[in-house]
Amino acid sequence: MTSRERIVSVSLVFSLAAWAGAAQAQDSDVAQRGLVLRAQGGGYSPLAHLDESDKVDFKTGFNVGGGLGYQFNRYFAVRSNFTWGRAEARDIRVRPLNPIAGSKFDRFLYDADLQLRYPFRSGVAPYVFAGGGGVTVKEKDARTADDSFTKGAGKFGLGVSYLIPRSRASVYAEGATWIYKWNKDGFDKTQSDLSWSGGISYRF
């Protein structure tokens, strides 16, 4: 075999290997595309105080939620989400004019986000996400519509998932933070809420 023939043969082998690798990556992406249904639950902690003296805040509560998304490939997905969180107000002011201590407040959060993930061969995939939507805050025992309000909210967070072998189901844990404006019960403050959740997802 001449030197020229060797070069042609080696080039052909490398071209075939590259083509096979690209085809495998494309097949892997196609295999991971599809609708993803999720359900989750965990804790809910409003992080910021409602007053400047840091005497009005919330105890740690709970959250449940879920969502529907679309996985474009191994790395990117868009998700629509709904979360219901409940936490009890805490007020240590002396004789406040408008006490809210002991009142339970519901948050209904609805948003969409973009998820960026990096899957490993082990099935573990850490990810980050960011997006926005709205939050409706309502006192649990409220009797009128004036006892609730709705605001726009920004959202960001991170998590990690694990693909169950030989299945389309994954288990995951994530933390999410929402930023929005609270202007109820005489307070006017930017609020930040944190949820941490565990859940399961299924890709169709």
Z-matrix of the N, CA and C atoms (Angstrom, degrees):
N
C 1 1.469
C 2 1.519 1 108.61
N 3 1.307 2 116.28 1 128.49
C 4 1.447 3 121.31 2 -179.34
C 5 1.512 4 110.55 3 -74.67
N 6 1.350 5 115.84 4 165.84
C 7 1.461 6 120.77 5 179.01
C 8 1.527 7 110.68 6 -61.07
N 9 1.303 8 115.14 7 -38.54
C 10 1.469 9 118.81 8 -179.98
C 11 1.517 10 110.90 9 -64.49
N 12 1.329 11 116.82 10 -40.86
C 13 1.457 12 120.73 11 179.68
C 14 1.528 13 110.77 12 -66.54
N 15 1.369 14 115.99 13 -36.42
C 16 1.467 15 119.58 14 177.65
C 17 1.528 16 110.34 15 -63.42
N 18 1.331 17 115.30 16 -43.70
C 19 1.470 18 119.42 17 -179.25
C 20 1.518 19 110.70 18 -62.41
N 21 1.329 20 116.11 19 -43.50
C 22 1.467 21 120.07 20 179.25
C 23 1.512 22 110.78 21 -63.44
N 24 1.345 23 116.84 22 -41.54
C 25 1.470 24 120.91 23 -178.96
C 26 1.530 25 111.10 24 -64.78
N 27 1.340 26 115.74 25 -46.25
C 28 1.473 27 119.91 26 179.31
C 29 1.524 28 110.71 27 -62.52
N 30 1.327 29 117.22 28 -42.44
C 31 1.467 30 121.05 29 179.06
C 32 1.516 31 110.71 30 -61.81
N 33 1.341 32 116.15 31 -40.05
C 34 1.457 33 120.63 32 179.43
C 35 1.525 34 111.24 33 -64.86
N 36 1.341 35 116.79 34 -41.41
C 37 1.474 36 120.89 35 178.64
C 38 1.529 37 110.72 36 -62.34
N 39 1.339 38 116.45 37 -46.35
C 40 1.461 39 120.02 38 179.83
C 41 1.526 40 111.70 39 -64.70
N 42 1.321 41 116.86 40 -36.98
C 43 1.468 42 120.10 41 178.83
C 44 1.516 43 110.93 42 -65.33
N 45 1.330 44 116.25 43 -43.18
C 46 1.461 45 120.14 44 178.48
C 47 1.523 46 111.39 45 -64.40
N 48 1.340 47 116.81 46 -39.91
C 49 1.463 48 120.61 47 179.09
C 50 1.532 49 110.87 48 -64.60
N 51 1.344 50 115.81 49 -43.42
C 52 1.462 51 119.48 50 178.76
C 53 1.519 52 111.21 51 -63.62
N 54 1.339 53 116.16 52 -42.36
C 55 1.464 54 120.43 53 179.00
C 56 1.529 55 110.79 54 -62.78
N 57 1.331 56 116.91 55 -42.35
C 58 1.469 57 121.03 56 179.31
C 59 1.520 58 110.80 57 -64.16
N 60 1.353 59 116.07 58 -40.53
C 61 1.468 60 119.06 59 178.92
C 62 1.513 61 111.43 60 -64.90
N 63 1.342 62 116.11 61 -43.23
C 64 1.474 63 119.23 62 179.18
C 65 1.519 64 111.01 63 -64.05
N 66 1.336 65 116.23 64 -41.72
C 67 1.466 66 119.95 65 179.33
C 68 1.522 67 111.03 66 -63.40
N 69 1.349 68 116.05 67 -40.25
C 70 1.467 69 119.49 68 179.12
C 71 1.514 70 110.73 69 -64.50
N 72 1.347 71 117.06 70 -41.28
C 73 1.472 72 120.78 71 178.99
C 74 1.518 73 110.49 72 -63.40
N 75 1.345 74 116.97 73 -41.10
C 76 1.453 75 120.46 74 178.63
C 77 1.523 76 110.86 75 -65.05
N 78 1.350 77 116.03 76 -42.37
C 79 1.457 78 119.68 77 177.62
C 80 1.521 79 110.94 78 -61.57
N 81 1.344 80 115.66 79 -39.05
C 82 1.465 81 119.90 80 179.32
C 83 1.520 82 110.73 81 -64.65
N 84 1.351 83 116.16 82 -41.25
C 85 1.462 84 120.08 83 178.08
C 86 1.519 85 110.99 84 -63.30
N 87 1.350 86 116.16 85 -44.11
C 88 1.459 87 119.67 86 179.78
C 89 1.517 88 110.43 87 -62.32
N 90 1.336 89 115.94 88 -39.47
C 91 1.472 90 120.33 89 -178.53
C 92 1.522 91 111.81 90 -65.55
N 93 1.348 92 117.48 91 -23.33
C 94 1.455 93 120.31 92 -177.36
C 95 1.530 94 112.95 93 -101.94
N 96 1.315 95 118.30 94 4.12
C 97 1.452 96 120.71 95 176.53
C 98 1.523 97 110.45 96 -80.64
N 99 1.331 98 115.73 97 155.65
C 100 1.454 99 119.23 98 173.92
C 101 1.505 100 113.46 99 139.13
N 102 1.336 101 115.04 100 172.58
C 103 1.454 102 121.76 101 176.71
C 104 1.524 103 109.91 102 -72.18
N 105 1.324 104 115.20 103 142.82
C 106 1.462 105 121.29 104 -179.62
C 107 1.526 106 108.65 105 -125.99
N 108 1.322 107 116.11 106 123.85
C 109 1.462 108 122.89 107 177.97
C 110 1.522 109 108.60 108 -105.12
N 111 1.362 110 117.12 109 135.16
C 112 1.454 111 121.11 110 -175.45
C 113 1.530 112 111.32 111 -132.04
N 114 1.347 113 115.64 112 149.88
C 115 1.465 114 122.76 113 172.01
C 116 1.520 115 107.51 114 -141.44
N 117 1.342 116 116.71 115 141.18
C 118 1.453 117 119.67 116 -174.49
C 119 1.528 118 111.48 117 -153.91
N 120 1.324 119 115.26 118 168.79
C 121 1.458 120 121.31 119 176.57
C 122 1.516 121 109.67 120 -165.35
N 123 1.343 122 115.88 121 158.31
C 124 1.458 123 119.42 122 -178.74
C 125 1.519 124 112.01 123 171.96
N 126 1.315 125 115.99 124 -144.76
C 127 1.459 126 121.88 125 -177.12
C 128 1.513 127 112.96 126 -101.32
N 129 1.334 128 115.39 127 162.61
C 130 1.462 129 121.18 128 -177.84
C 131 1.529 130 108.75 129 -141.42
N 132 1.329 131 116.88 130 122.70
C 133 1.462 132 121.49 131 -176.85
C 134 1.525 133 111.25 132 -131.23
N 135 1.334 134 118.53 133 105.33
C 136 1.455 135 119.80 134 168.23
C 137 1.533 136 108.51 135 -65.50
N 138 1.330 137 117.16 136 126.43
C 139 1.458 138 120.90 137 -169.75
C 140 1.526 139 114.37 138 -93.20
N 141 1.326 140 117.67 139 -32.94
C 142 1.459 141 121.05 140 -173.68
C 143 1.529 142 111.41 141 -93.34
N 144 1.331 143 116.48 142 148.03
C 145 1.461 144 121.37 143 171.97
C 146 1.528 145 109.45 144 -75.75
N 147 1.312 146 115.62 145 154.00
C 148 1.465 147 120.15 146 -179.94
C 149 1.518 148 112.73 147 -87.13
N 150 1.330 149 117.27 148 -17.85
C 151 1.472 150 120.66 149 -177.56
C 152 1.520 151 110.35 150 -119.52
N 153 1.333 152 115.19 151 163.26
C 154 1.459 153 120.75 152 -178.59
C 155 1.524 154 112.65 153 -71.44
N 156 1.324 155 118.08 154 -23.15
C 157 1.470 156 121.11 155 -179.08
C 158 1.532 157 112.35 156 -88.09
N 159 1.326 158 116.89 157 1.62
C 160 1.473 159 122.42 158 177.64
C 161 1.526 160 112.97 159 58.65
N 162 1.336 161 115.89 160 43.07
C 163 1.459 162 120.01 161 179.39
C 164 1.528 163 113.41 162 -116.18
N 165 1.334 164 115.95 163 -3.92
C 166 1.470 165 120.53 164 179.54
C 167 1.524 166 108.35 165 -124.52
N 168 1.321 167 116.08 166 117.71
C 169 1.458 168 120.17 167 177.47
C 170 1.529 169 109.52 168 -151.90
N 171 1.315 170 117.34 169 -157.36
C 172 1.462 171 121.60 170 -175.86
C 173 1.523 172 110.66 171 -132.33
N 174 1.313 173 115.24 172 146.61
C 175 1.456 174 120.88 173 171.73
C 176 1.531 175 109.32 174 -75.77
N 177 1.319 176 115.61 175 164.12
C 178 1.461 177 120.18 176 175.02
C 179 1.521 178 110.34 177 -68.54
N 180 1.327 179 116.40 178 131.72
C 181 1.459 180 121.72 179 -179.72
C 182 1.515 181 111.59 180 -118.77
N 183 1.310 182 116.13 181 -144.29
C 184 1.462 183 120.97 182 -177.64
C 185 1.519 184 110.19 183 -134.25
N 186 1.321 185 115.65 184 165.66
C 187 1.463 186 120.62 185 173.96
C 188 1.521 187 109.73 186 -144.56
N 189 1.314 188 115.86 187 148.23
C 190 1.459 189 123.49 188 169.35
C 191 1.527 190 106.93 189 -135.36
N 192 1.299 191 116.00 190 151.86
C 193 1.460 192 118.06 191 -179.31
C 194 1.507 193 112.45 192 -178.33
N 195 1.309 194 114.35 193 -165.80
C 196 1.451 195 120.58 194 -179.86
C 197 1.511 196 109.60 195 176.31
N 198 1.310 197 115.28 196 -168.76
C 199 1.451 198 118.19 197 -179.13
C 200 1.508 199 112.83 198 178.30
N 201 1.312 200 113.87 199 178.67
C 202 1.461 201 122.91 200 179.37
C 203 1.518 202 107.68 201 -133.01
N 204 1.318 203 116.26 202 133.73
C 205 1.453 204 119.82 203 -179.53
C 206 1.515 205 111.62 204 -139.22
N 207 1.327 206 115.00 205 178.62
C 208 1.460 207 120.68 206 175.71
C 209 1.513 208 108.96 207 -132.10
N 210 1.323 209 116.24 208 123.58
C 211 1.460 210 122.82 209 178.65
C 212 1.526 211 108.39 210 -91.00
N 213 1.345 212 116.47 211 115.11
C 214 1.464 213 120.40 212 -178.74
C 215 1.523 214 112.16 213 -78.99
N 216 1.331 215 116.42 214 -38.90
C 217 1.462 216 122.43 215 178.57
C 218 1.517 217 107.88 216 -160.66
N 219 1.321 218 117.13 217 -162.26
C 220 1.464 219 119.53 218 -177.47
C 221 1.523 220 113.22 219 -65.07
N 222 1.343 221 116.75 220 -20.74
C 223 1.460 222 119.41 221 -169.37
C 224 1.530 223 115.03 222 -110.90
N 225 1.307 224 118.36 223 -32.50
C 226 1.459 225 120.76 224 -171.17
C 227 1.531 226 112.42 225 -119.37
N 228 1.338 227 113.84 226 142.77
C 229 1.469 228 120.54 227 174.18
C 230 1.523 229 108.61 228 -151.13
N 231 1.329 230 116.18 229 152.90
C 232 1.465 231 121.63 230 169.20
C 233 1.522 232 106.96 231 -112.27
N 234 1.335 233 116.31 232 143.91
C 235 1.458 234 120.45 233 -174.76
C 236 1.521 235 110.20 234 -135.27
N 237 1.315 236 116.51 235 140.96
C 238 1.462 237 122.14 236 168.10
C 239 1.524 238 106.69 237 -108.76
N 240 1.341 239 116.29 238 137.54
C 241 1.457 240 120.03 239 -169.14
C 242 1.524 241 111.72 240 -134.86
N 243 1.329 242 115.05 241 149.94
C 244 1.457 243 121.36 242 171.39
C 245 1.532 244 108.34 243 -136.20
N 246 1.334 245 115.91 244 131.79
C 247 1.468 246 121.26 245 179.89
C 248 1.519 247 109.31 246 -134.50
N 249 1.309 248 115.54 247 133.50
C 250 1.463 249 121.46 248 171.47
C 251 1.522 250 107.91 249 -111.33
N 252 1.328 251 115.95 250 122.11
C 253 1.453 252 120.85 251 178.15
C 254 1.519 253 110.65 252 -123.88
N 255 1.320 254 116.31 253 148.58
C 256 1.459 255 120.74 254 177.31
C 257 1.524 256 109.28 255 -135.34
N 258 1.340 257 116.15 256 134.83
C 259 1.458 258 121.63 257 178.43
C 260 1.524 259 109.05 258 -146.40
N 261 1.320 260 115.91 259 149.67
C 262 1.466 261 122.08 260 -177.48
C 263 1.527 262 110.95 261 -96.43
N 264 1.333 263 116.10 262 134.26
C 265 1.456 264 121.31 263 -178.78
C 266 1.526 265 110.94 264 -73.41
N 267 1.337 266 114.44 265 148.83
C 268 1.454 267 121.83 266 178.90
C 269 1.531 268 107.87 267 -130.65
N 270 1.330 269 117.29 268 127.71
C 271 1.469 270 122.41 269 -174.04
C 272 1.527 271 108.51 270 -136.59
N 273 1.339 272 116.54 271 112.13
C 274 1.466 273 120.16 272 -178.45
C 275 1.532 274 111.99 273 -108.61
N 276 1.326 275 116.74 274 17.86
C 277 1.463 276 119.49 275 174.96
C 278 1.524 277 109.88 276 -69.42
N 279 1.331 278 115.98 277 153.07
C 280 1.468 279 121.58 278 178.09
C 281 1.524 280 108.77 279 -84.71
N 282 1.336 281 115.48 280 116.87
C 283 1.466 282 122.81 281 178.97
C 284 1.532 283 112.50 282 49.00
N 285 1.307 284 118.19 283 59.95
C 286 1.470 285 119.71 284 178.78
C 287 1.518 286 111.74 285 -65.40
N 288 1.343 287 115.25 286 148.24
C 289 1.462 288 120.38 287 -179.98
C 290 1.531 289 111.06 288 -69.58
N 291 1.316 290 116.54 289 -31.95
C 292 1.465 291 120.16 290 -177.88
C 293 1.535 292 108.52 291 -132.70
N 294 1.336 293 117.51 292 75.62
C 295 1.469 294 119.86 293 -175.36
C 296 1.519 295 111.83 294 -68.20
N 297 1.328 296 115.45 295 138.08
C 298 1.468 297 119.71 296 176.58
C 299 1.529 298 110.71 297 -124.28
N 300 1.326 299 117.02 298 5.33
C 301 1.457 300 120.88 299 -178.87
C 302 1.528 301 110.48 300 -57.05
N 303 1.300 302 116.97 301 133.22
C 304 1.459 303 122.19 302 178.75
C 305 1.514 304 114.23 303 87.77
N 306 1.324 305 117.66 304 -11.92
C 307 1.472 306 120.47 305 178.55
C 308 1.527 307 109.88 306 -77.64
N 309 1.305 308 116.23 307 135.43
C 310 1.465 309 121.09 308 178.05
C 311 1.527 310 109.13 309 -95.60
N 312 1.325 311 115.46 310 132.64
C 313 1.457 312 121.19 311 -178.46
C 314 1.523 313 109.83 312 -117.29
N 315 1.332 314 114.69 313 131.96
C 316 1.464 315 121.45 314 176.11
C 317 1.519 316 109.56 315 -94.88
N 318 1.314 317 115.70 316 138.78
C 319 1.464 318 121.82 317 169.90
C 320 1.526 319 107.99 318 -114.86
N 321 1.316 320 116.03 319 128.31
C 322 1.458 321 122.28 320 173.97
C 323 1.525 322 106.71 321 -112.30
N 324 1.321 323 115.71 322 109.44
C 325 1.458 324 121.35 323 -173.69
C 326 1.516 325 109.90 324 -111.84
N 327 1.317 326 116.20 325 126.87
C 328 1.460 327 121.97 326 -179.85
C 329 1.521 328 107.76 327 -132.49
N 330 1.311 329 116.11 328 126.90
C 331 1.462 330 119.67 329 -172.23
C 332 1.518 331 110.54 330 -157.11
N 333 1.323 332 114.64 331 173.52
C 334 1.458 333 122.92 332 173.16
C 335 1.521 334 107.57 333 -132.34
N 336 1.329 335 116.05 334 147.26
C 337 1.460 336 118.46 335 179.88
C 338 1.517 337 110.93 336 -145.43
N 339 1.323 338 114.84 337 164.21
C 340 1.455 339 123.26 338 174.63
C 341 1.521 340 107.39 339 -105.31
N 342 1.327 341 116.25 340 127.96
C 343 1.463 342 121.58 341 -177.78
C 344 1.528 343 109.62 342 -108.30
N 345 1.323 344 115.72 343 132.02
C 346 1.461 345 122.81 344 174.87
C 347 1.528 346 107.59 345 -117.85
N 348 1.332 347 116.73 346 120.53
C 349 1.457 348 120.97 347 -175.86
C 350 1.522 349 110.85 348 -128.45
N 351 1.337 350 115.17 349 160.34
C 352 1.457 351 119.85 350 176.73
C 353 1.524 352 108.81 351 -132.61
N 354 1.330 353 117.55 352 99.32
C 355 1.470 354 120.37 353 -176.74
C 356 1.521 355 112.46 354 -80.14
N 357 1.327 356 116.00 355 139.73
C 358 1.452 357 122.21 356 172.88
C 359 1.528 358 109.39 357 -101.82
N 360 1.337 359 116.28 358 163.83
C 361 1.469 360 120.40 359 -179.07
C 362 1.526 361 111.63 360 -63.66
N 363 1.324 362 117.11 361 -23.91
C 364 1.467 363 121.07 362 179.64
C 365 1.519 364 112.42 363 -68.54
N 366 1.347 365 116.83 364 -14.14
C 367 1.461 366 120.79 365 -175.88
C 368 1.507 367 113.18 366 101.18
N 369 1.337 368 116.73 367 -9.75
C 370 1.466 369 121.49 368 178.28
C 371 1.523 370 109.11 369 -82.14
N 372 1.339 371 116.85 370 137.50
C 373 1.462 372 121.32 371 -179.05
C 374 1.530 373 109.78 372 -141.31
N 375 1.330 374 119.30 373 99.77
C 376 1.465 375 120.51 374 171.89
C 377 1.525 376 109.77 375 -70.65
N 378 1.325 377 116.78 376 151.40
C 379 1.462 378 119.14 377 -178.74
C 380 1.526 379 111.49 378 -152.45
N 381 1.315 380 114.92 379 161.00
C 382 1.455 381 123.47 380 172.78
C 383 1.517 382 107.86 381 -127.58
N 384 1.336 383 117.03 382 159.60
C 385 1.459 384 120.50 383 178.67
C 386 1.519 385 109.92 384 -152.75
N 387 1.320 386 115.65 385 156.58
C 388 1.467 387 122.52 386 178.00
C 389 1.518 388 108.90 387 -154.42
N 390 1.326 389 116.03 388 147.63
C 391 1.460 390 120.38 389 -179.70
C 392 1.505 391 111.31 390 -178.16
N 393 1.318 392 116.00 391 -151.32
C 394 1.456 393 120.18 392 -178.73
C 395 1.512 394 111.56 393 -169.81
N 396 1.314 395 115.07 394 169.89
C 397 1.461 396 120.98 395 -178.74
C 398 1.511 397 110.30 396 177.99
N 399 1.320 398 116.46 397 -132.32
C 400 1.460 399 121.16 398 -178.39
C 401 1.514 400 111.37 399 -140.94
N 402 1.328 401 115.10 400 160.88
C 403 1.459 402 121.73 401 175.84
C 404 1.525 403 108.61 402 -135.35
N 405 1.315 404 116.14 403 131.60
C 406 1.455 405 122.48 404 173.55
C 407 1.519 406 108.21 405 -108.91
N 408 1.326 407 115.87 406 123.42
C 409 1.462 408 121.92 407 179.82
C 410 1.522 409 108.54 408 -107.43
N 411 1.328 410 115.83 409 129.77
C 412 1.460 411 120.37 410 -177.58
C 413 1.524 412 109.87 411 -142.23
N 414 1.323 413 115.91 412 132.82
C 415 1.452 414 119.71 413 174.87
C 416 1.525 415 108.97 414 -69.97
N 417 1.326 416 116.51 415 135.00
C 418 1.454 417 121.59 416 -171.79
C 419 1.523 418 112.44 417 -55.34
N 420 1.318 419 118.68 418 -44.61
C 421 1.468 420 122.37 419 -176.72
C 422 1.523 421 112.78 420 -99.37
N 423 1.322 422 116.54 421 21.29
C 424 1.461 423 120.26 422 -179.74
C 425 1.520 424 110.77 423 -64.30
N 426 1.313 425 115.97 424 144.15
C 427 1.462 426 121.19 425 -178.65
C 428 1.523 427 113.17 426 -110.38
N 429 1.328 428 117.50 427 -13.72
C 430 1.468 429 120.87 428 -178.85
C 431 1.517 430 110.01 429 -128.29
N 432 1.325 431 115.42 430 161.86
C 433 1.466 432 121.18 431 179.59
C 434 1.523 433 111.38 432 -68.17
N 435 1.344 434 117.09 433 -21.73
C 436 1.461 435 120.46 434 179.76
C 437 1.528 436 112.17 435 -68.08
N 438 1.313 437 117.68 436 -13.57
C 439 1.458 438 121.70 437 -179.04
C 440 1.527 439 112.21 438 -88.37
N 441 1.316 440 117.34 439 11.87
C 442 1.464 441 120.88 440 177.10
C 443 1.524 442 110.02 441 -136.46
N 444 1.330 443 116.57 442 161.29
C 445 1.465 444 120.93 443 175.85
C 446 1.516 445 108.74 444 -151.59
N 447 1.321 446 115.55 445 159.12
C 448 1.461 447 122.01 446 179.25
C 449 1.521 448 109.02 447 -127.72
N 450 1.324 449 115.88 448 134.63
C 451 1.453 450 122.14 449 -179.46
C 452 1.519 451 110.40 450 -136.10
N 453 1.327 452 115.61 451 155.69
C 454 1.457 453 120.30 452 171.15
C 455 1.522 454 109.73 453 -70.87
N 456 1.317 455 116.01 454 151.41
C 457 1.463 456 119.81 455 -177.29
C 458 1.519 457 110.50 456 -143.52
N 459 1.323 458 115.72 457 142.01
C 460 1.454 459 121.53 458 170.85
C 461 1.521 460 109.19 459 -96.70
N 462 1.315 461 116.96 460 154.89
C 463 1.460 462 120.98 461 -175.00
C 464 1.519 463 110.67 462 -143.53
N 465 1.332 464 116.31 463 142.36
C 466 1.456 465 121.84 464 172.64
C 467 1.520 466 108.80 465 -154.62
N 468 1.328 467 116.48 466 161.24
C 469 1.455 468 118.75 467 179.95
C 470 1.514 469 111.92 468 177.76
N 471 1.325 470 115.14 469 -173.13
C 472 1.456 471 121.83 470 -179.85
C 473 1.519 472 109.45 471 -149.23
N 474 1.323 473 115.68 472 162.54
C 475 1.451 474 119.85 473 -178.81
C 476 1.513 475 111.48 474 -166.21
N 477 1.322 476 115.30 475 -176.21
C 478 1.454 477 121.68 476 176.30
C 479 1.532 478 108.18 477 -147.17
N 480 1.315 479 116.53 478 139.28
C 481 1.470 480 121.24 479 -179.97
C 482 1.525 481 109.73 480 -124.19
N 483 1.321 482 114.39 481 161.60
C 484 1.468 483 120.40 482 177.20
C 485 1.521 484 108.51 483 -136.42
N 486 1.318 485 115.70 484 120.83
C 487 1.466 486 121.73 485 179.38
C 488 1.523 487 109.22 486 -79.80
N 489 1.322 488 116.87 487 119.58
C 490 1.453 489 121.70 488 178.37
C 491 1.526 490 108.68 489 -66.47
N 492 1.339 491 118.06 490 127.16
C 493 1.476 492 120.45 491 -175.35
C 494 1.524 493 112.86 492 -55.38
N 495 1.332 494 114.07 493 140.92
C 496 1.471 495 123.54 494 177.25
C 497 1.527 496 112.17 495 55.87
N 498 1.333 497 115.26 496 40.15
C 499 1.464 498 119.59 497 178.10
C 500 1.520 499 109.02 498 -152.05
N 501 1.302 500 115.71 499 173.42
C 502 1.463 501 122.00 500 175.27
C 503 1.529 502 110.97 501 -104.43
N 504 1.307 503 117.57 502 7.81
C 505 1.465 504 122.23 503 -177.53
C 506 1.527 505 110.57 504 -99.13
N 507 1.328 506 115.47 505 146.39
C 508 1.469 507 122.46 506 176.70
C 509 1.518 508 109.19 507 -133.27
N 510 1.314 509 115.58 508 150.76
C 511 1.456 510 121.14 509 168.65
C 512 1.528 511 107.09 510 -108.07
N 513 1.319 512 117.15 511 150.07
C 514 1.459 513 119.23 512 -176.00
C 515 1.529 514 111.18 513 -151.48
N 516 1.319 515 114.19 514 161.17
C 517 1.461 516 122.25 515 172.60
C 518 1.518 517 107.18 516 -136.25
N 519 1.328 518 116.79 517 136.93
C 520 1.452 519 119.75 518 -178.87
C 521 1.521 520 111.37 519 -149.97
N 522 1.318 521 114.81 520 157.38
C 523 1.450 522 121.75 521 173.58
C 524 1.513 523 109.07 522 -122.58
N 525 1.329 524 117.03 523 136.90
C 526 1.467 525 121.77 524 -177.87
C 527 1.519 526 110.00 525 -131.89
N 528 1.312 527 116.72 526 143.20
C 529 1.463 528 123.04 527 177.83
C 530 1.523 529 109.60 528 -121.55
N 531 1.325 530 116.52 529 132.40
C 532 1.460 531 122.97 530 174.92
C 533 1.523 532 109.10 531 -112.56
N 534 1.326 533 115.99 532 139.42
C 535 1.464 534 122.78 533 177.54
C 536 1.528 535 108.20 534 -119.33
N 537 1.343 536 117.19 535 126.13
C 538 1.456 537 120.75 536 -179.47
C 539 1.527 538 109.78 537 -157.42
N 540 1.311 539 116.24 538 174.04
C 541 1.462 540 122.42 539 -177.32
C 542 1.528 541 110.52 540 -100.27
N 543 1.321 542 116.57 541 128.60
C 544 1.468 543 122.06 542 176.42
C 545 1.527 544 107.89 543 -103.31
N 546 1.330 545 117.61 544 119.52
C 547 1.469 546 120.80 545 176.85
C 548 1.529 547 109.44 546 -135.96
N 549 1.309 548 114.84 547 66.86
C 550 1.456 549 122.43 548 -177.83
C 551 1.518 550 109.20 549 -140.08
N 552 1.351 551 116.78 550 153.14
C 553 1.468 552 122.64 551 177.30
C 554 1.519 553 112.32 552 58.21
N 555 1.326 554 117.10 553 32.97
C 556 1.459 555 121.02 554 176.98
C 557 1.511 556 114.93 555 82.84
N 558 1.329 557 117.96 556 5.49
C 559 1.462 558 121.40 557 179.45
C 560 1.519 559 110.36 558 -106.09
N 561 1.331 560 115.61 559 148.84
C 562 1.465 561 121.54 560 177.61
C 563 1.528 562 106.63 561 -142.60
N 564 1.329 563 115.68 562 90.52
C 565 1.471 564 120.56 563 -170.72
C 566 1.524 565 109.79 564 -147.82
N 567 1.317 566 115.84 565 145.84
C 568 1.460 567 119.99 566 172.85
C 569 1.517 568 108.84 567 -74.13
N 570 1.311 569 115.87 568 128.18
C 571 1.459 570 121.94 569 -176.42
C 572 1.522 571 109.90 570 -110.05
N 573 1.318 572 116.37 571 143.03
C 574 1.460 573 121.57 572 173.19
C 575 1.524 574 108.08 573 -126.67
N 576 1.316 575 115.84 574 126.77
C 577 1.464 576 122.28 575 -178.18
C 578 1.524 577 109.46 576 -117.52
N 579 1.323 578 115.48 577 141.26
C 580 1.450 579 121.81 578 179.90
C 581 1.517 580 110.09 579 -119.85
N 582 1.319 581 116.50 580 131.38
C 583 1.466 582 121.07 581 171.65
C 584 1.517 583 108.62 582 -120.03
N 585 1.321 584 116.48 583 141.48
C 586 1.458 585 120.97 584 171.85
C 587 1.519 586 106.99 585 -126.23
N 588 1.326 587 114.62 586 131.35
C 589 1.454 588 119.77 587 -167.86
C 590 1.514 589 111.67 588 -140.07
N 591 1.316 590 114.68 589 153.08
C 592 1.455 591 122.42 590 167.94
C 593 1.516 592 107.86 591 -118.98
N 594 1.325 593 117.16 592 145.89
C 595 1.454 594 117.82 593 -176.82
C 596 1.519 595 112.56 594 -160.70
N 597 1.311 596 113.58 595 -175.42
C 598 1.466 597 121.58 596 178.55
C 599 1.520 598 108.27 597 -134.28
N 600 1.308 599 115.77 598 143.95
C 601 1.466 600 121.06 599 178.97
C 602 1.525 601 109.41 600 -130.37
N 603 1.320 602 114.42 601 155.94
C 604 1.473 603 120.39 602 178.93
C 605 1.516 604 108.48 603 -138.11
N 606 1.331 605 115.65 604 129.03
C 607 1.463 606 121.16 605 179.52
C 608 1.518 607 110.03 606 -100.57
N 609 1.336 608 115.56 607 126.23
C 610 1.467 609 121.42 608 -179.57
C 611 1.531 610 110.77 609 -89.44
